[in-house]
Amino acid sequence: MTEESFLEPKAVLDSVKSSSWKFFNFRVADGDVDRSYVHCKLCFDTGNRKRAQVKYCEGTTNLTLHLKTWHKV
């Protein structure tokens, strides 16, 4: 069985400037950090794991769009 945990962006990225990052984490499975997706803490808190996964493309545009669309942040 795959062991899953999450890391704060500051532990994965060199620079974390956008305020959007406080709502997202990177997933770690079997010791490997998945850098292709980030996971929304707000969606996880409401039990919506599927919507929580957001594609990460080396920027915060997708993160900000997710927050505006689903959480009105």
Buried (B, 14 or more C-beta within 10 A) or exposed (E): EEEEEBBEBEEBBEEBEBEBBEBBBBBBEEEEEBEEBBBBEBBBEEEEEEBBBBEBEEEBEBBBEBBEEBEEE
